[in-house]
Amino acid sequence: MQIWDVGTGQGFSQYLEHQKRAWSVDFSQTDPMKFASGSDDCSVKLWSINEKSSVGTIWNPANVCCVQFSASSGHMLAFGSADYKVYCYDLRHDRTPWCTLVGHEKAVSYVKFLDANTIVSASTDNTLKLWDLNKTSSTGSVSGACTLTFNGHTNKKNFVGLSVFDGYIACGSETNEVYSYYRSLPMPITSYKFGSIDPISGHETGYDIGQFVSSVCWRRKSGMLVAANSTGSMKLLEMI
């Protein structure tokens, strides 16, 4: 991983312990000096900006695709795995998961805390799932904590992005579209289709086979969303 100074545009620190591709990095909002990374080497590494070496390692049975700190607690960390599961850890007791969420049928590509007790996960099984952490336990894998499954977008292969804001959930789709859901409704509330850009002329065309929306991010305290697709096109969208 590389940390950059956005004021100067210069990189100032590298962290080199992962043995394979690092998929995901997330900073703790309650302790901005702390961050976590997830990798294909089946580990989550915990870091302090002031330390060159990791301050902790969580080993997982399969590749780690995504990591996410809870915004309300610096001790709570969730990550998605290639073994179709979401693992939640209390970092004060990191030898075993606090809970393991089971229900997806393929790799979990993203996890996001919707609030202190609710997680949204995305998977290449074409679904998002909403999990109630109040219905979990540390005794083993939990499937009954899934309170809702969201269907409508297409996601069978690629990582298409996931972002949450004030109960709204946005994700990309392999149909070159952005989808938005609300936490209590299983079907999309709206969608937006990217136009296809011809790489030579720069003009939009109707041919977009193979293109997909790869990243989405809500702007805080607004209904605005930025989305990007696999050809490098970016759109700024607004909920009305």
Buried (B, 14 or more C-beta within 10 A) or exposed (E): BEBEEEEEEEEEBEBEBBEEEBBBBBBBBBEEEBBBBBBBBBBBBBBBEEEEEBEEEBEBEBBBBBBBBBBEBBBBBBBBBBBBBBBBBBBEEBEEBBBBBBBBEBBBBBBBBBBEBBBBBBBBBBBBBBBBBEBBEEEEBBEEBBBBBBEBBBBEEBBBBBBBBEEBBBBBBBBBBBBBBBBEEBEBEBBBEBBBBEEEEEEEEEEBEEBBBBBBBBEEEEBBBBBBBBBEBEBEBEBE
